[in-house]
Amino acid sequence: MVGRNGTSTRLQLQEDEGDLVFNRHRAQAAESLEVTLSRTVALSVVVLALFLHAPARGAQSSGGPFRVYVFTSVDATKPNDAAQKSRQESVRDLEQVLRQGGSSLMRLGTADDADLTIEVMSRGVEAIGRSVTTDQIDVQGQHRERERSGWSVGGHKLVVRMSVAKSDLRQILTSTDLSWRSTAKLTIKQVHDWVKANASSIRRNATGEGPRTTR
């Protein structure tokens, strides 16, 4: 009986020791897992913070489309000013052209993230073509030709100023066409050509690198 009890006691002690070792390893594994998870979460927070606070000007480094902000000066004390309203109409026309993919190099941006700005400075209607009419008239039984001419074809003229963010790169462009919509399309085309010709300089200047030159 004593032998059996001694054997049982030893077996019980071995089982207890095994449980202690198992519990110790389990606690160490749980602690290691907790540390790993904490580090993973901390790293994720850091990466997310860097992403959220990264500069919004991805176009300069990635070569993607430039963000463009279109605006005009507004005097809040003159909400009914005709010239101001007409400029605001052109702002909307230019924005619409950009939304419809009027330029592969540019897309609409905001005042905060714009790489480029287009400021509508003025617009107005002026004559761009000569209208000529010829009349056949009877003077004392004779047929004669009489020409009447005049500047009667109205041109919709739009003047805008291009500026590159954080630089002295700027250019004034003038466009004239037969309607405000077509003038807006022509203006975006001219801006597109200017941006294409100066793309590398725009990227360097927007990031504070290189000489500031325009063509």
Summary of the structure (lengths in Angstrom):
residues: 215
radius of gyration: 37.3
end to end distance: 107.5
largest distance: 158.2
contacts: 555
relative contact order: 0.12
helix: 47%
strand: 30%
